[in-house]
Amino acid sequence: MISQETLRGNWNQIVGAIKKEFGQITGDDLTRVRGNMDQLIGLIQEKTGRSREQVDAFLSQCCSNAGDAVNRFSETASQYASAAGESLQQNYDRVAESAQQGYQQAVRTVSKRPMESLAIAVGAGMLAGLVVGLSLSRRR
């Protein structure tokens, strides 16, 4: 026999299984007995003519199926999370390698042409300062 906590924890799956298996039981019937094991078993017995053992076996099977579904969902989610983590790590490694290559190229360029590099840096700084100054003056 399943426990009251198991019944409450799997209520939505149990309701779906009951409606599928026993079409004569309505949502209103199930709302009246919500979460009460004895009332639920009595309702199913009354509407279907099944024995208490049969109803109990059916409910146990519903809870077992619900647990299996949760385990499958959890395993699938874990696999997706693992794949996402691996993909993220690969992309991070690729970006880090690209940034390292860019840095090394910048060092080589500055070493070969220091005056041109200095002029470009000053020009870029002046341009950035101009843009910031214009945006601040427009806000006033």
C-alpha positions in Angstrom: 0.0 0.0 0.0 1.3 3.4 -0.9 1.7 6.1 1.8 -0.2 9.3 2.1 2.9 11.3 1.3 3.6 9.3 -1.9 0.0 9.8 -2.9 0.2 13.6 -2.4 3.6 13.7 -4.1 2.4 11.9 -7.2 -1.2 13.3 -7.2 -1.1 14.8 -10.7 0.3 11.6 -12.3 -2.2 9.5 -10.4 -5.1 11.6 -11.4 -4.1 11.3 -15.1 -3.7 7.5 -14.8 -7.1 7.2 -13.0 -8.9 9.3 -15.7 -7.2 7.2 -18.4 -8.0 3.9 -16.8 -11.4 4.6 -15.3 -13.4 7.0 -17.6 -16.4 7.0 -15.3 -14.4 8.8 -12.5 -14.6 12.6 -13.1 -12.3 15.4 -12.1 -14.9 16.6 -9.6 -14.8 13.1 -7.9 -11.1 13.3 -7.6 -11.2 16.9 -6.3 -13.5 15.7 -3.5 -11.0 13.1 -2.3 -7.8 15.0 -3.1 -4.9 13.4 -1.2 -7.0 11.1 1.0 -5.9 7.5 0.4 -8.9 5.8 1.9 -11.4 8.0 0.2 -9.7 7.6 -3.1 -9.6 3.8 -2.8 -13.3 3.9 -1.8 -14.2 6.1 -4.8 -12.5 3.8 -7.3 -14.1 0.8 -5.7 -17.5 2.4 -5.8 -17.2 3.5 -9.4 -15.5 0.5 -10.9 -16.5 -2.5 -8.7 -12.8 -3.4 -8.2 -11.5 -4.9 -5.0 -9.4 -2.9 -2.5 -6.3 -5.0 -3.4 -6.8 -4.3 -7.1 -7.1 -0.6 -6.5 -4.1 -0.6 -4.2 -2.0 -2.5 -6.8 -3.1 0.0 -9.5 -2.2 3.0 -7.3 1.1 1.5 -6.4 1.8 0.9 -10.1 0.9 4.6 -10.9 3.4 5.8 -8.2 6.1 3.5 -9.5 5.5 4.7 -13.1 5.7 8.3 -11.9 8.9 7.7 -10.1 10.4 6.0 -13.2 9.4 9.1 -15.2 11.0 11.4 -12.8 14.2 9.3 -12.8 14.2 9.3 -16.6 13.7 13.1 -16.7 16.4 13.6 -14.1 18.8 11.5 -16.1 18.0 13.3 -19.4 18.4 16.7 -17.7 21.7 15.6 -16.3 22.9 14.4 -19.7 21.9 17.8 -21.3 23.6 19.7 -18.5 26.8 17.7 -18.9 26.8 18.2 -22.7 26.1 22.0 -22.2 29.0 22.1 -19.7 31.4 20.4 -22.1 30.3 22.7 -25.0 30.8 25.8 -22.7 34.3 24.6 -21.8 35.2 24.0 -25.4 34.0 27.5 -26.4 35.8 29.0 -23.4 39.0 27.3 -24.5 38.6 28.5 -28.0 37.9 32.1 -27.0 40.9 32.0 -24.5 43.2 30.7 -27.2 42.0 33.3 -29.7 42.5 36.1 -27.1 46.0 34.8 -26.4 46.8 34.8 -30.1 45.5 38.3 -30.5 47.6 39.5 -27.5 50.7 37.8 -29.0 50.1 39.5 -32.3 49.7 42.9 -30.7 53.0 42.4 -28.8 54.8 41.5 -32.1 53.2 44.5 -33.9 54.2 46.9 -31.1 57.7 45.5 -31.0 58.2 45.8 -34.8 56.5 49.3 -35.2 56.5 51.1 -31.8 56.0 54.6 -33.2 53.0 53.6 -35.5 51.5 51.7 -32.6 51.9 54.7 -30.3 50.2 57.0 -32.8 47.3 54.5 -33.3 46.9 54.2 -29.5 46.8 58.0 -29.1 44.4 58.4 -31.9 42.1 55.7 -30.5 42.2 57.4 -27.1 41.4 60.8 -28.5 38.5 59.3 -30.5 37.1 57.5 -27.4 37.5 60.7 -25.4 35.6 62.7 -28.0 32.8 60.2 -28.1 32.4 60.1 -24.3 32.6 63.9 -24.2 29.9 64.3 -26.8 27.6 61.8 -25.2 28.0 63.5 -21.8 27.3 67.0 -23.3 24.1 65.8 -24.9 22.8 64.5 -21.6 23.1 68.0 -20.1 
